[in-house]
Amino acid sequence: MNESEFNETVDDMLMSIEDAVEDCGIEIDFENVAGILTLTFENDTKVIINRQTPVQQIWVAAKSGGYHLDYDTDSDNWISDSDKEELFALLSRVCTEQSGETVTLAQSE
């Protein structure tokens, strides 16, 4: 995928994450500035999601660690390069860990 396609794909994914956060039923503040999406929980911890254009990855920074995700064209998903966890499953897990509440983030179709 070229750089333009990558950026469009990431922009769409960030919007999907924002929609999922709004629909999850848990109080999570979010802010998207210059393509960096920051999720902030009531306990003031944060999860940061951003694009890494040179390597065409999405990076997620959470208290439990940093995660690098590659786009898998076969599944049309972003997949962690370390443990093969899908982006929304990863975000649900780290948001649950950090918020102390069960968070389920689902990608809308």
C-alpha positions in Angstrom: 0.0 0.0 0.0 1.3 3.5 -0.8 1.6 6.3 1.8 -1.7 7.9 0.8 -3.6 4.6 1.0 -1.9 3.9 4.4 -2.9 7.3 5.8 -6.5 7.0 4.6 -6.7 3.5 6.1 -5.4 4.7 9.5 -7.7 7.8 9.4 -10.6 5.5 8.9 -9.5 3.2 11.7 -9.0 6.0 14.2 -12.6 7.2 13.4 -13.8 3.6 14.0 -12.0 3.6 17.4 -13.6 6.9 18.3 -17.0 5.5 17.4 -16.3 2.3 19.5 -15.2 4.4 22.5 -18.4 6.5 22.3 -20.5 3.3 22.1 -18.8 1.2 24.8 -20.8 2.5 27.7 -17.8 3.4 29.8 -16.6 7.0 30.5 -13.5 7.3 28.3 -12.4 10.7 27.1 -10.6 10.9 23.8 -8.8 13.4 21.7 -7.5 13.1 18.2 -4.8 15.7 17.4 -2.6 15.4 14.3 -3.4 11.7 13.9 -2.6 10.8 17.5 -5.6 9.4 19.3 -5.4 9.6 23.1 -7.8 7.8 25.3 -8.0 9.1 28.9 -9.6 7.2 31.7 -11.2 8.5 35.0 -8.0 7.5 36.9 -6.0 9.7 34.5 -4.2 6.9 32.8 -3.9 7.0 29.0 -3.7 4.8 26.0 -2.1 6.4 22.9 -2.7 5.2 19.4 -0.7 6.7 16.5 0.5 6.0 13.0 4.1 5.2 12.1 4.1 6.1 8.4 7.7 5.0 7.6 7.0 1.4 8.7 3.3 1.5 7.9 2.2 0.5 11.4 -0.2 1.6 14.1 1.5 1.8 17.5 -0.4 1.5 20.8 1.2 2.7 24.0 -0.4 1.5 27.2 0.7 0.8 30.8 1.2 -2.8 29.9 3.6 -1.9 27.1 4.0 -0.8 23.5 2.4 -2.6 20.7 3.1 -2.5 16.9 0.4 -3.5 14.5 0.6 -4.3 10.8 -2.2 -4.2 8.4 -3.3 -7.7 7.3 -5.0 -7.5 3.9 -6.3 -11.0 4.1 -8.3 -10.3 7.3 -8.7 -6.6 6.7 -7.5 -6.1 10.3 -4.6 -4.5 12.1 -2.6 -7.3 13.9 0.0 -7.0 16.6 3.4 -8.2 15.3 4.3 -9.7 18.7 1.3 -11.8 19.7 -1.0 -11.6 16.6 -3.7 -9.9 18.7 -6.3 -7.9 16.6 -6.4 -4.2 17.2 -9.9 -4.0 18.8 -9.2 -7.0 21.0 -6.0 -5.4 22.1 -7.7 -2.1 22.8 -10.5 -3.8 24.7 -7.9 -5.6 26.9 -5.7 -2.6 27.7 -8.6 -0.3 28.3 -10.1 -2.9 30.7 -6.7 -3.2 32.5 -6.3 0.6 32.8 -9.9 1.6 33.6 -10.6 -1.2 36.1 -13.9 -1.7 34.3 -14.8 -4.2 31.6 -14.4 -2.4 28.3 -15.5 -4.0 25.0 -14.6 -2.1 21.9 -16.1 -3.4 18.7 -15.4 -2.2 15.2 -18.6 -1.1 13.4 -19.1 -2.7 10.0 
